[in-house]
Amino acid sequence: MRIIAALALLCLLITPAQAAAATDPAWYDNATITVDGGVFRDEHGREVVLRGFNVSGEAKLAENRGLPFATLADAQASAAAMRKLSGANAVRFLITWAWVEPQPRQIDYQYLAKVTEQITAFTGQGIRVYLDFHQDLYSRYLFNPGSWYTGDGAPAWVVRAGGYPQESCGLCFHWGQNMKNNNAVTSATYDFWHNREVTTTAGPIRIRDEFLYQAGETMRYLKENLSPTAFRLMLGVDPLNEPYAGRYDSSQTSLTWERDLLWPFYQQFRQKMDQTGWTAKPAFVEPLVFWNQNVDFFAEPGGLTSVPAMGSRYVFNSHFYDGKAQSGVLKPGNANDGEYTRDFGTIRDRAQAHGTTGIVSEFGHPIAGFTSDKAPSVLKAMYQALDSRVNGANWWSGAAGSGRPLSGSQWHWDIYYGRHHELMNDNPDKVRTEGDAMNDEHFSAVRLATGGYVLNVDSRIVDRAFPRAVAGNTVAFTYEDRAVAAWNRIPDSMPSVRQLVGTGQYAVLVWRSNGGTAPTEIHLPASFTRTNTTVVSDVSSSIAPEPGESGVNRLLLPTTDTGKVHFALITNGGGPQGSALTELTTWANTTAR
């Protein structure tokens, strides 16, 4: 069927002051989401896919005192721009111990009040939020004013009490090497995991216990101060970004460290969640940071493989960056079709082994610098791997092995990209304004340009069709964005489908219904309008607004039966339909089941 109702094209330029009235949510939009049967599932029985960004690297800086945004107005404009430019339905929201507890046993409730306001800017757009207690290289206060690098995380009073050696990474070519080479970083990190007792102005304090205390106070405050609707849209909490041992005890390995120190910490954190009103929400727990690093120098065994199955109160939460591509030497050339399907398949498999679902809470590639030419292909390949286990060349013949889409949050969304004013390590002679203003990184997908916010990356890559919710269980999904190259080629055996799609973008969803009353939803990118969108499906369909900013749309596919396999192809290609429905029906019955 051709959907022909008129709608103006979405504009990719959004003024920061824009405050269009949010579209009223449908009755199923604010549903509670939990982990059920190895997937995110809402209370209406729909399988949910979460896609969005990290908000934001600005929280790692001191210029706005650890907040992602300078003002609530900026947070609201950013959330609106994110909905308009990407259709994101979830964000990972960064906060930092140093700003929660600037002095021992003194929680900064003014900071938490601003955090609460800024979270509400996103939930007000219908965007779900999971909180991230962020750290990099343990703390900015470990680094001297003239250092090449900086960090974020622990408060100054913790570092002072630790009495750590002068920091130095030697000839480190990437900031991450500090995790293994910088004695100040490794010593402080080691002390955290061994819960060292230090002397403070508030008396003796054990470091890891204190981290758990401030995390508990943060979660308690949010539970008490977010509105019921906003708290319903809180997905859960990431206890600690990118955990690492610092250094191992003499007989310890990375696997036994995960088992004996990391996992007990997560269990303690889970208890804090239960005590502070977050019982129904999962902990988004990360394995050892280097477990899936593709550069041999960094790689270490991990993935929580020596930990008992976690179950549905936890989410297996991994990061993935292509270190070889970022090096510019270890992997020349662009990413290719299927480049990361194995890597992301491993994340899926680890989550399944733990009896839960997975999420890639950080992934991305520099959008400026000497390897930025790879960014379009790397990002396309990463999103492809989130969508399906099968590469494009084999998708139509191997759709039965496609599996469920994987949730993910791209690093990152920073509306201040390229216009920061950060005193690196509090040094007034090292003011950082370029890029992310953090260790010379350039990852933000967005920036402010004359007149509004614009994307730093090809909109076709980040504003993607994806199944926001599936009334049952996904059998297969793919999206051909036409960025870089067309990797997913429709087979010659389906000439009508090929003619219909032509050179347009297209998505295909196959799912098995479960009799739920809420519809299946697919986010429609801005390039899919009411006048150019064609849907070929065995069920009826309609286009409707998504919650939040006006002009962002979704395709609704209602079903009432149970156990039947359904399919839908959505394209903006515009060719004649011909026998496309017959071809897709035959394909779905023989290949996609």
N, C-alpha and C positions, 0 to 999 in steps of 0.2 A: 504494500500500500504506500502511496505517496502522501506525505503530510504537507498540506499546502497553505495552512493559515499563516497570515503575514506576521512578521516580527522583524524589527530593526536589527541590523548586525550589531553584535557587542563591540564596544570600543575598548581598545587596549591601553587607553590613556585615561587615568582616573585621578581627579584632583584630590589632594590630601584632605581638603575640607568637605568632600562629598559625604553627605549623610542621608542618602535615600532611605525611605522607610523600608524596614525589613519585611520581606514577604512572610505572611503568617504561616507558621508550620502546619503541615497536615497532621492528622491525629496520630500517625505512626512515627513522626519525625524525632520526637524527644524520648523515644523508648530507651529503657535501661539495657545496657549491653554487658554481657558476661562472656566467659569462655565456656563453651558447651560442645561436647563432641569433637574437640580438636579444632574449633573455629571460634571466631568472635560471632556471637549470635544475639539478636535482640529479643525482647520479651514476646514478640510476635512470631518467633520461630524463624526469622530470616537470618541467613548467613551475611555478615557484614564485612566489607573491605574498607580499611582505613588508609587514606592517602593524604599527604600534606607535606609539611615542612617543619624544621626545627625553628623555634622562635625564642630567642635569636642569639647569634653570637655576640650581640651588644651586651647581653647579660654577663659575659665573661670580662667585660671592661669596667673600669672605674668611673668613666666620664658621667654616666647616669646612675652611679651608685648601685651597680649590679642589676638594674632593671632592663628588660628588653626594650623599653620605650621611655623617652624623656617625659612624655605626658600621656594622659588617658586619651586625649584627642588623637595622638599619633598611633596609639594602639588600636583605636577604633578605625582609623583610616587604613591601617595596615591590614586589619582583619577583612575589611571590605574589599581592599585591593586583592587580597589573596583569594577570596571567593570569586571575584570577577575575572581574575587573570588565570586561575588554575582550577577552580571548582573544588578546592581542598575541603575535606570533611573532618580532618583531624590534625592536631599539631602536638609536637613535643615542646613543652614550655619549660625553659631553663630557669632555675634559681640556684643560689650559691650560699653555702654555709657561712662564708665570711660576712655576708650582709644580713643573714638571719640572726646570727649571734656574734655581734662585733666585739663584745666583752664576755668573759666567762659567766655563764648563768644569767645573761641579760639578753633576752629576745627583743629584737627591734620590731615592735608591732606596727610602727609606721611603715616600715618596709613591707611587711606582710599585708598591710592594708592596700598598698599600691599594687602589690602582686595580685591581690584579689580583684582589684578594679581591672587590671590589664587582662587577667584571665577572662573576666566577664565580657570584655570587648570581643573575645572570640566565641564564647558560648552564646553571646547575643546574636551572632551570625549563624548559629546552628552548628558551629565547628566544635567537635569534641576535643578534649584536652587530656593529655597525660603529662604529669609533672616529672621533671628530671632534676635530681640533685647533681649538679654538674661539677666536675673538676677536670683540670688538665695540669699535669705535672705537679699535682698536690696543692700548690698555693703560689700566688703571685709574690707573696712575702718571702719566699725562699730566694728570689732573684735580686741581684744587686742592680743599682741604677744604670750601670753601663752594659748590662748583659745583652747578648744577642737575642735572648728568648725571654718569655714570661709565662706565667701560669694563672690558674684561678682555682678557688676551692676553699681551703682551710683558712680560718681567720689569722690575723697577725699574732694574736696572743698565744695561739697554739704553736706557731713557729718559734716565737721567742722562748717559750717554755721548753721547747725541744732542744735548743742550743745546737743547731745543725751546722756542719762544716760549710765553708765558703763554697758557693755553687760554681761549677764549671763543667761544661760538656765537652771541652776540647774541640777537636775538628768534627763537629756534628753538622751534617748538611741538611738535616730535617729536624724540626723541633721535637718530634716523637722520640728521637734517639736519647733525649734526656731521661726517659723512663728507665733506661738501662745503664747510661754512661755518667749521669750526674750524681755524685755522691750525696749531695744535699737532698735531691729528689728521692733517691732510692732509700736513704736513711729515714726520711720522714714518712714515706709510704710504708716501709717496714714497720715503723712504730705504730702506725694506724692499725694495721692488721693484727699486731700483737698487743694492742690495747694498752700501750705504755701509760703508766701513771706519771703525770707532770705536776709541778707546783705552780699554781696560779694565784691571782689576787683573791679568788673565791675559794682557795684551798686546793687540796690535791684532787685532780681530775684525771680520769682515764679517757684517752683520746677517742677511741671508737665508741665507748659508751656515751660520750658527750655528743658525738655526731648523731647517734640514735635519739638522744634527748631532744636536740633541736629539730630533727626531722619529725618527731612526734608532736612537738609544739606547733610546727608549721601545719601539719595535717589537721590537728585539732582546730587551729584557727580557721583554716579554709572550710572545714566542715561546718563550723558555727557561723561563718560570715558570708559564704556563698548562698545565693538563693536556692531553694529546693530544685528549681529547674536547672540552674547552672551546675549544681553538684551532681545532678543526674547525668549531665553531659561530661563529667569528669570520668575518664576511663580507668585511671589507676595511677601508679607511681613507679618511676624508675629509681631504685634506691641509690645508685651511684654510677656515674658515667665512667666507662672504660676502665674497669678495675684491673690492677696489676699488683704483683707481690712487692715490687721494689727490688728485693733480693730474696732468695730462698734460704731456708735453713740448710744445714749441711746434708741432711738425708732427704730433703724435700724435692719434689718435682712439681712441674706446673699442674699436673693432674691431682696430686695429693694436696697442693695448695688450694685448688678449687674445692676439693672435698672437705678439708679440715679447717679452712679459714673463711673462704668466700661463702660457701653454702650455709654454715652456721650464722654468718652475718645476715644473709637474706632471710633466714628463719626468724632471727630477732627483729628484723625490719618488718616482716609480715605480722609479728605480734604487735608491733607499734601501730600498724595499720588497723588491726582488729580493735585495739584499745581506743582508737581515736575516731571511730565511726566509718572506717573504710573497709569493713569486713567483706562486703559484696563485690569489691573491686580488686582486680589482680595486681600483683607486683610484677613489673616488667623487668625481669632480672637478666643482666648481661653476663656472659662468660668471660673468661680471661681475654683481654683485649686483642692479643696476638693470635688467637686460636685459628682464625681463617685468613691471616695475612699472607699475601701471595709473594712477598719478598722474603727469601730464605733467611736473611740476616735477622729479621724480626720474628719469624714464625715459631710458634711453640705449640705443643699439643694442648688441647683444651676442649671447650664446648660443653663443659659440665658433664663429661662422659662418665665420670666416676661418682656422680651424685645420683641418689635414688630418684625415680620418676617423680617429677614435681607436681603434676596434676593441674587442675583447672584454676587453682588459686594463684598461679604464676603464669607468665607469658615468657617464652624463650625469646630474648631480645638481643639481636646481634647487630653489629655494624659491618659495613663492607665498603672498602675503598680499593681501587686498583693501584697499588703501590708501584707496580711496574710501569703502568701508563703514566703515573705522575712523575716518575724518575726521568722520563724522556729518553732513557738509554736502554733500559731492560725490556721495553716493549715498543719498538718503533712502529709507526703507522697507527691507523685508527682501529677502534674496536669493530668486531664483525658480528654478523648474525649468529646468535647463540653464544656469544662470548662469555656470558656469566650464568647461563642456565645451570651449569653444574654447581657453581659456588652457591647460588641461591637455593638450588635443590638440596644442598647439604644443610642449609639453615632449616628448610622445611622438614628434613628428615630428623634433625636433632629435636625440633619441637614435637614432632610426632612420637619420637622415642620417649619423650618426657610426658606424654599424655596431655599435651596442651597445644596451643597455636603459637605461631611465630610472628615476629615483626622485624623489619630492618629499620631500626630507629635512626640510623645515619647512613647515608650513601651520597656520593656526588663526585665532582671533579672540578678543578680550578677553571674559572671562566676568564681568567686573565693570566698572563705569564707565558713562559716558554713552552708549556705543554697544553695551553688552552685550546689549541687547534683540535685536540682530541675530544674536547668536552661534548660536542654534539653526538658523536658516535658512542662515547662511553655512557652518557646519560640515556641515550636511546636503548642501548643494550641492557642497561640496568633496569629500566622500566620494562623492557621486554621480558627479562628474567623474573620480575615481580609478577607479571601477568600470567606466565605459563612456564612449565618445565620443558616445553618443546620449542626448538628454534623455529624461525619463520619458514625455512625451506621445507621442513617436515611437518608443519603444524596440521595441514589439512589431512594428511594421511595418518598422522599420529595423534590426533586430537584426543583420543581416549586416554592418552597418558599426560594430557595437559595439566590436569590437577587444578586445585583451587588457586586463585590469585593470592599473592602474599601482600600483607599490609606493609607500608613503609613511609618514612618521613625523610625527605631530602634535606641535606645540609647545604644551605640554610636560607632563611628569609630575613634579610636585614635591610630595612628601608633607609638606613644611614650609610649604606655602602658607598665608599669613596668620599665621604664628607664627615668622618669622625674627627674628634679632637681628643685623643687619648694620650696622656702622659705615660709612656711606657715605663713600667716599674716606678711610677711617680717621679720620673726624671723630666723636669721642664725643658731640658735640651733635647729630648727625644719625643717630640710630639708626632703621633701617628695619625694620618688623615686618609691614607690610601687604602682601598680595598676594605677588608674586614677589620683592619687595625689590630690584628692579633697574629703575631708571628708571621707576618707577611703573607697571610692567606687571602685568597680571592675566590670565594665560593658562593656568594649571595646570588640567588636567582632573580633578585629585584633591586631596583635603585630608584631614586627620585630624579626625574628629568624635568625640563621646563614644562610646567603645567600639570604634572602628576606622576604617578608611579608607572614604571615600564619594566619589562622583563629584560634581564641580561642574557637570557638563553632563548632559543627558538621556542616560540609559544606552542608549536606543534608537539614538542616533547613533553612539556609540563602540564599543558591543558589537554588532558587525555580522557577519552571514554574509559570508564571503569565501572564495574558493578558495585554501586553503593550498598545495595542490599539485594539478596537473592532469596525468594520465597521457596526455600528448600535447600538443595545442595548443588553447588556448581560442578558440572562435569568437565567443561572446557571453556576457556576464554582466550581471545586474542584481540589485539588492536594494532592496526597498521597506521602509523602516524604520518608516513610519507616524508619524514625528516631524514636527512643524510642520504638514504636510499630506501627503496621498497624491498624489505626482506621477506615479507610474507606474500608469496605469489599464489593467486587462486589457480587451481589446476585446470588443465585443458579440458578435463571431463565435465567442467561446469561453465560452459561458454556463456550462458545467460547471466550467471552471477558475475563473471568477468566483465561482460558488456555493461551491466548495471553499475558496477563499481567504477570502471574505467580507471582514471588516475586519481580518484577521490580517496579520502580516508575511509576506513571502515572498521567496525568491531563485530565480533561474533560471540554470542553467549549461548551455551548449551547448559541446561540445568534440569534437575529432577525435582518436581514440585512436592510439597509436603502438606498441601491443603490449608495453608495459612490464609488469613483474610487480608493481610497487608500485601501490596504488590511488589514484584521485582522492580528494581530501579537501576537505571544506567545513567551515569552523568554524561551529559552532552557537552562537548567542548564548544567554545564560542563559534567555531567554524561550522557547526551544525545548527542551522536555523530552521524555523518552521517552514520556510519556503524551499529549502534544498535538502531536507532530510527524508530519506526513504527507508522504510522498515519492511523487511520481509520476514514473517514469523508465522508460526502455527497458532498464535494467540493474538488477540486484539492489543492495540497499543495506543498511547496518547502522550503528548508532550505537556509537561506541567512545570511550574516554577519549583526550584529548590528553596529551602529556607535561607533567609539572609538577603543579600543584595538582589535587587530586582534585575531581571535579564539573564539570570543563570538558570539553566533548565535541565530537566531530567526526562528520560523516557520511562513511562510506567507500563508494566506488562503484568496485568492481573491474571492469576490462576486460582482455581478453587479445587482442582482434583488432587489426588495424592498418588505419588509414585510414577507419574507419567513424565517422560522426557520431552522437554520443549526446547525450542531454538529461536533465536532472533538474530538477523543480520541488520546492522544499521550503517548507512553510508550517506555521504554527501556527494557521491559521484554523479548522480543525475542521469544515468543512461536508462534505456527502457528495461522494464522488469522481465519481459519475455517469460521464459519457463524457470525463472530463478526459484520460485517457491517449490516447484517439483524437484529441481536439482538439490536444493537444500534439504528437503524432506528425505530424499533418497540417501544423501550423504549422512544426515543425522541418524537415520535408522541403521546404516551399515558400518559407519566409521566412528561416530562420536559417542556411541553408547559405552 
